[in-house]
Amino acid sequence: MSRRVARARTDAAASTFKVRAFRRAAAAVRERAEGASDEPITAAAATKLAGVGPVTAKVIAEAYAGRVPGYLARLEERAGPLTAGGTHLRAAQRGDCHLHSDWSDGGSPIEEMARAARGLGHDWAVLTDHSPRLTIARGLSPERLREQLGAVAAVNAELAPFRLLTGIECDILEGGGLDQDDDLLDELDVVVASVHYKLRMEAGPMTRRLLAAVRNPLVDVLGHCTGRLVTGRNRPASAFDADAVFEACAAGNTAVEINCRPERRDPPGALLRTAVAAGCLFAVDTDAHAPGQLDWQAYGCERAEHAGIGPERVITTWTTDRLLRWTRTADPAANRANDGPG
């Protein structure tokens, strides 16, 4: 039951710290069941388990008593059903270029995220945990990223023909460089590049920063380009020359992400229309940090359809083979000329 609470919290975009508290509680309960008895446990007794606090203890006690914990019921009621348009584009989706696991700031193991993507009918998804500079998100050092490549290979051996592609969400540094070794980035299937710090730079320097990133042949997708947050603490969009940046994306084989997270909705409508006019390709990505958040792709599909973007311009509708041909081809004109439908 604590695992179900953890999933409900992450599906609702709760903090990873709180999610992990419930996952630790679930592990403690499993350990108790394996090592002792399966007798009912009170809230007072649950607090004596390693990693269990008063809130999680109450959830455990209510579950042992055969009741749906009130905490879980409130979470699931608050989440409500997912309703969004964009049904035509959503039906065409074959993958997702941006998701996180508990190797960085996600709340769920790699295999759980991959199984959820496969369960939605995806042919593929890209694991894009954070790069080293984002220490608050436990960004992956080169050594940890190389270790993760082995973990992804193991998941693929279990879940074929579904394929979890290797990737990263790489910080765009202040000067436009990338926060990971080039040789290692070149080994990955997909590189999403995003700005996570100094979001309030002047428009000129921010434009140069983004241009350097999207022109880098190692970058495949420009993630949440303005960095804005439209709910909660609210964060204004970064200022930059959108015409110049999106023209560079179109010329340089870099897709623009339509970030599906409800608190982001990035890029804003006006910038999305600018990217459409520039001739960009798009990736409708969930930026999921939990299995249930993969359903958020519907929100991005609705925004894309409203902007007049058809499946032919959305890389997340492509087959695995086509996507990998695209990410490995430096010349976008040659790539598009050689690609057929799907």
FENZICOR-V56207 format. One line per field, one symbol per residue. phi: phi as a letter, one per 30 degrees, with the letter a starting at -180 (. if undefined). psi: psi as a letter, one per 40 degrees, with the letter a starting at -180 (. if undefined). A space follows every 10 residues. Layout:
phi->???
psi->???
//
This chain:
phi->.ddddedddd dcidddeddd dddddddddd ddddcbccde bddddddddd iccddddddd dddddicdee ddeddddddi ddbadidddd dddcabdabb bddbcdcbde dddddddddd jddaacdbdd deddddched dedddddded ddddddddce debcddaacc dddecjdcda deddeddddb cccbcbbhdc ededdddddd ddddddddcc bddgdcidbc bidhbdddca ddeddddddd dcicdcdcdd dedchcdeed ddddddddid dbbdcdhdca edddddeedd dddddddicc edccddcdde ddeddddccd cdddddddcc di
psi->dddddddddd defiiddddd dddddddddd ddddebifii hiddddeeih ehaddddddd ddddeeihhd dddddddddi ihhiafdddd deheahehii aedbeieiid ddddddddde eidiihhgii iddgddefih iddddddddd ddddddddei eihhiiaihh hhideeiifi hdddddeidh hhhiheifef iidddddddd dddeeheehd hhigdeeihe ibehhiiihi gddddddddd defhihhghe hdecfhiidd dddddddefi iihhidfhei ddedeedddd ddddddefhi deehdeeiid dddddddehd hddddddeha i.
//
